[in-house]
Amino acid sequence: MNASAHITDWIRTPYVILGEFFDRWYDEMPWRRELALGPRGEAIARRYLRRRGYLILARNFRSANAEIDIVALDGETLVFVEVKAREGIEAGTPREAVDDHKQEQIRRAAANYIAMRHAQAVATRFDVVAITGSGRGRTVELIKDAF
């Protein structure tokens, strides 16, 4: 990591911490609770990724009978992000929800996105944003290069 990246991370860190703090309070507002967990989780993930320097290119890209929740750039890398949100772990963890079948669907849709954008020469990666809990007890985990 070069010096400018260290400086950028140093400057960004307080905003990341403050943003996550306020996100937890904002999520508890009555009008936010009316949103379904899926769209609410995707909005949380987009804010989380933006704070970490990702550039969001597309949301809910549909192709090949599959959907990619977020397409973003992380530096020079094209990243396909699957967002999984759970209020509890009774139905399994968010990480477990991205099984082999789901991974294959995302790969097919990603191949179509790359072909449509003529981005074959760009490095790609598949990440998962796992959101567990809600409100102030929520945890957000970014799993880079998940599959």
PyMOL commands that set and color helices and strands:
alter all, ss='L'
color gray80, all
select helices_A, chain A and resi 3-26+30-33+37-51+94-97+100-117+135-137
alter helices_A, ss='H'
color red, helices_A
select strands_A, chain A and resi 55-63+66-74+77-86+124-132+139-143
alter strands_A, ss='S'
color yellow, strands_A
deselect
rebuild
show_as cartoon
